[in-house]
């Protein structure tokens, strides 16, 4: 998948492709979320900027609103678990069969 992409070294195991794909997915997801958050901050900063003669009003909090915007993104990230579990599960199954004993002396 990433053979011609110079940021990755040669594959050292049979599951390195899956790990690399997971890394790229998480990198792209993080980049997308960063751009989306920055865009929303910019939009709301321009929309609700301070205006002369307009007095700000106090807004009381809502526990339901707070829980909603905390729980929904948390549930939305549950789709990441199978992607992260797949390479980890393969590593666990391969442990013992494709291992090399390495000894280091200091």
N, C-alpha and C positions, 0 to 999 in steps of 0.2 A: 504494500500500500504506500509506503513512504520510502521506497528504495532510492529515488532520485532527489530526496529532500536532504540537503547537507547538514542539518542540525542533529540528526540521529546517527549514532555509530552503527556498524554492521550488527545484525541480529545475533544475539548470543544464546537465545533459547527459542523454543517452539511457541511460547506464549508472548514473546516480546511485541508482536504485532498488535495483539489485543490491548496490552498495556499502553503502547504508543497511541492507539486509537482512543482509548479512554482519556489519556492525557490531553490529546488535541481537542476532544469533545469538551472537557472541563475548561480548557483554556478559552475556547470559543464561547462557551456559555458565560464565563466570567467577563469576557470582553463585551458581549452583548448586554449583560446586566449593567456593566459600568456605563456604557453609552446610553442605555435607557434611563438610568437614574440621573445621569448628568443632564440629559435632555429634559426630563421632567422638572428638575430643579431650575433649569434656565427658563422654561416655560412659565412655571409658577412664580418665579422671581420677577419676571416681566409683567405678568398678569396682575399680581398683587403688590406691586411696588408702592411705596409711600407717595401719597398725593397731598398737595397743599389744601388745607381746610377740611380734610376728612379725618375724623377721630377714629382710632381703632377701638373695637369692642372686644371685651373679654369673652373667650369661648370656653365653656366648661367641657371636661373630658367625658368620654363615653366608654365604659368598660367593654361593651359589646363591640364597638368599633376597634378598640385596642386589641381585643382577642382575635377579631376577624383578620386584621392585617398582620397578625403574628402567626396565626395558624395556617392560613391559606398558603403563604410562601413556604412554610415548613412542610406542608403536605405536597406541595409542588416539587419539592426536592427529593421526594421518596423514589422518583423514577431513576435516581442516580445509584441507588443501592444495588440493583441487579447488575449494572455495568461494572461496578467496583467489585462485586462479589465473584463474578465470573473468573477473572484472572487469579484472584486470591484462592478460589476453590481449586483451580487447576494446579497452582503451585503446591497446595496441600496434598493433592493426589499424587503429584510427581515426586514429592519429597521421599527420599529413600531409594528411588529407582534411578534417578539421573543426578546423583550428587557426586561431588568431588571433595575429598578431604583435603583441607588446606591447613598447614601449620605455619605459624609465624613466630619468629623469635625476635625479641627486642634487644 
